[in-house]
Amino acid sequence: MLQILKAKTSRINNRINLVFSDNSYLPLFIDDYLKLSLNKGQDIDQETYNLIAQKSLMYLAREYALRQIAISPKSKKNLSQKLNIFLIRTVKKFNLKDFSFKNIIEEIIGDLESRKLLNSDDFADYFIKKNSHKSSRQILNLLSQQGIKINPNQLKENMLNNDLDLIKKYLNKKKINPEDLSDFKYRQKIIARLYQQGFDLNDIRKIIDAYSKLK
């Protein structure tokens, strides 16, 4: 049986660190400490320890999720993945064996969604701006991997000029000689490379046609 040796005030507001007789410790939200009626010198059985650990993980994961959202908009899938990694590390850090935290992630995600803190539109806008160096098709694929689906025509309308500029930048960066584009095989090779990067075939041909006429 474990004993709570100390309930140390943390430098972080509203947090205390419970130190146990086996020299382990767990951070805990002060409200949870009070609700669980815990005290210094108290003996606790395994069931009580598990409850404390569960409350600790929930508190730490919720704080982590809020920090992540404050940094930048997150999708449900994106934040769930980050929480999963965070909790794996946290469980290992505090040596909490055989702890399942699936319900913790689901509860936090559900709470954030109900509070409108996980907004797909905000995440999509942020993601598009962050990946403006990528083609619209690449962005659509990456958004889909994050569980976000938007109207391709709407994205295409917003990213058209950007896609055309990116194709121009590629040709300039690679120092493509306009005269070389008159060679059919070489021209098709450049088109294939750009197409593999997710650019629309019509956009590629449009820019290459204009570029090949330069002297």
C-alpha positions in Angstrom: 0.0 0.0 0.0 1.2 3.5 -0.9 1.2 6.6 1.3 1.0 10.2 0.2 4.2 11.7 1.6 3.8 15.2 0.3 1.4 17.4 -1.6 3.8 20.0 -3.0 2.6 23.2 -4.5 3.7 23.5 -8.1 5.1 26.5 -9.9 2.2 26.0 -12.3 -1.0 27.6 -11.2 -3.7 25.3 -9.7 -1.4 22.3 -9.8 0.1 20.2 -7.0 2.5 17.3 -7.1 1.7 14.3 -5.0 4.8 12.5 -3.8 4.3 8.9 -2.8 6.1 6.6 -0.4 7.8 4.7 -3.3 9.4 8.1 -4.4 7.1 8.4 -7.4 5.0 11.5 -8.0 2.0 12.6 -10.0 0.9 16.2 -11.0 -2.8 16.8 -10.1 -5.3 19.6 -10.7 -5.9 21.1 -7.3 -9.7 20.8 -7.7 -9.3 17.1 -8.2 -7.1 16.9 -5.1 -9.9 18.4 -3.1 -12.7 16.4 -4.7 -10.9 13.2 -3.9 -10.4 14.3 -0.3 -6.7 13.5 -0.4 -4.3 14.4 2.4 -0.7 14.2 3.3 0.1 11.0 5.2 -2.9 9.2 3.8 -2.6 5.5 2.9 -4.1 4.7 -0.5 -4.9 1.3 -2.1 -4.4 0.4 -5.7 -7.9 1.4 -6.7 -7.4 4.9 -5.3 -4.0 5.2 -6.9 -5.4 4.3 -10.3 -8.1 6.9 -9.9 -5.5 9.5 -9.0 -3.4 8.5 -12.0 -6.5 8.7 -14.3 -7.3 12.2 -13.0 -3.6 13.2 -13.5 -3.5 12.0 -17.1 -6.8 13.7 -17.9 -5.5 17.0 -16.4 -2.1 16.9 -18.1 -3.6 15.8 -21.5 -6.3 18.5 -21.4 -3.7 21.2 -20.6 -1.6 19.9 -23.4 -4.5 20.0 -25.9 -5.3 23.6 -25.0 -1.7 24.6 -25.5 -1.7 23.0 -28.9 -4.9 24.8 -29.9 -3.4 28.1 -28.7 -0.4 27.6 -30.9 -2.4 26.9 -34.1 -5.8 25.5 -35.2 -6.1 21.7 -35.0 -8.2 19.1 -36.7 -9.9 16.4 -34.7 -7.6 13.7 -36.2 -4.4 15.9 -35.9 -5.0 16.6 -32.2 -6.0 13.0 -31.4 -2.7 11.9 -32.9 -0.8 14.4 -30.8 -2.6 13.5 -27.7 -1.9 9.8 -28.2 1.9 10.5 -28.6 1.8 12.8 -25.5 0.0 10.3 -23.4 2.3 7.4 -24.4 5.3 9.6 -23.3 3.5 10.7 -20.1 2.6 7.1 -19.1 6.2 6.1 -19.6 7.5 9.1 -17.7 5.4 8.4 -14.6 5.8 4.6 -14.9 2.0 4.0 -15.2 1.9 0.4 -16.4 -1.1 -1.1 -18.2 -3.0 2.2 -18.4 -5.5 2.7 -21.2 -6.0 6.3 -22.2 -8.4 5.9 -25.2 -11.3 7.2 -23.2 -9.2 10.2 -22.1 -8.6 11.2 -25.7 -12.2 10.7 -26.7 -13.5 12.8 -23.7 -11.1 15.7 -24.3 -11.8 15.8 -28.1 -15.6 15.6 -27.4 -15.3 18.5 -24.8 -13.3 20.7 -27.2 -15.7 20.1 -30.0 -18.7 21.0 -27.8 -16.9 24.2 -26.9 -16.2 25.0 -30.6 -12.5 24.9 -30.1 -11.9 22.3 -32.9 -13.1 24.1 -36.0 -12.6 22.4 -39.4 -12.8 25.6 -41.4 -10.3 27.4 -39.2 -7.9 24.5 -39.5 -8.4 24.3 -43.3 -7.7 28.0 -43.7 -4.5 27.8 -41.5 -3.3 24.6 -43.2 -3.8 26.1 -46.7 -1.8 29.2 -45.8 0.9 27.2 -44.1 1.3 24.9 -47.2 1.0 27.6 -49.8 4.2 26.4 -51.3 2.4 23.2 -52.3 0.0 22.6 -55.2 -3.7 22.6 -54.6 -4.0 18.9 -55.3 -1.3 18.2 -52.7 -3.1 20.4 -50.2 -6.4 18.6 -50.8 -4.7 15.2 -50.3 -3.0 16.4 -47.1 -6.3 17.8 -45.7 -8.0 14.6 -46.5 -5.4 12.7 -44.5 -6.3 15.0 -41.6 -9.9 14.1 -42.0 -10.8 17.4 -43.5 -12.7 17.6 -46.8 -13.4 20.9 -48.6 -14.8 21.7 -52.0 -12.0 21.2 -54.6 -13.5 23.8 -56.9 -13.4 26.3 -54.0 -9.8 25.5 -53.2 -8.9 25.7 -56.9 -10.4 29.1 -57.2 -8.5 30.4 -54.2 -5.2 28.7 -55.2 -5.2 29.1 -59.0 -2.8 32.0 -59.2 -0.7 30.4 -56.5 -0.4 27.2 -58.5 0.5 29.1 -61.6 3.2 31.1 -59.7 4.6 27.9 -58.2 5.0 26.3 -61.6 6.8 29.4 -62.8 9.0 29.4 -59.8 9.9 25.7 -60.4 10.9 26.4 -64.0 13.0 29.4 -62.9 14.5 27.5 -60.0 15.6 24.6 -62.2 16.9 27.1 -64.7 14.9 25.5 -67.5 16.0 26.8 -70.9 12.9 27.8 -72.9 14.5 26.6 -76.1 14.9 23.1 -74.6 11.2 22.8 -74.2 10.9 22.5 -77.9 12.2 19.0 -77.5 9.1 16.8 -77.1 10.7 14.2 -74.7 12.3 16.9 -72.5 9.1 18.8 -72.4 7.1 15.7 -71.4 9.7 15.0 -68.7 9.2 18.4 -67.1 5.4 18.1 -67.4 5.6 14.7 -65.7 7.6 16.1 -62.8 5.2 18.9 -62.2 2.2 16.6 -62.5 3.7 14.3 -59.9 3.9 17.3 -57.5 0.1 17.6 -57.8 -0.2 20.5 -60.3 -3.1 20.5 -62.7 -2.2 19.3 -66.2 -3.9 22.2 -67.9 -2.1 24.7 -65.6 1.3 23.0 -66.4 0.8 23.2 -70.1 -0.4 26.8 -69.9 2.7 28.0 -68.1 5.1 25.8 -70.2 3.6 27.1 -73.4 4.1 30.7 -72.3 7.6 29.9 -70.9 8.8 28.2 -74.0 8.0 31.3 -76.0 10.5 33.4 -73.9 13.8 34.3 -75.5 
